Amino acid sequence: MTITVTVQTQLIVGEKQVIESLAPEGSYTAVFEDDGQTGYFYAFD
């Protein structure tokens, strides 16, 4: 399996932010969300 990096950004733990990326092929999406207290990772198909 080949991994393709589709987004790069600086992540500062505890700082509110949302990072999302669409797969270059298919209908997959990945989202990382930090609400300032907890980090969440979502993978969608």
GIMO-V205260 format. One line per field, one symbol per residue. ss: DSSP state (H for helix, E for strand, - for the rest). phi: phi as a letter, one per 40 degrees, with the letter a starting at -180 (. if undefined). A space follows every 10 residues. Layout:
ss = ???
phi = ???
This chain:
ss = ---------- ------EEEE EE------EE EEEE----EE EEEE-
phi = .cbbcbabac bbdgccabbb acccbgbcbb bbbbchbbbb bbbbb
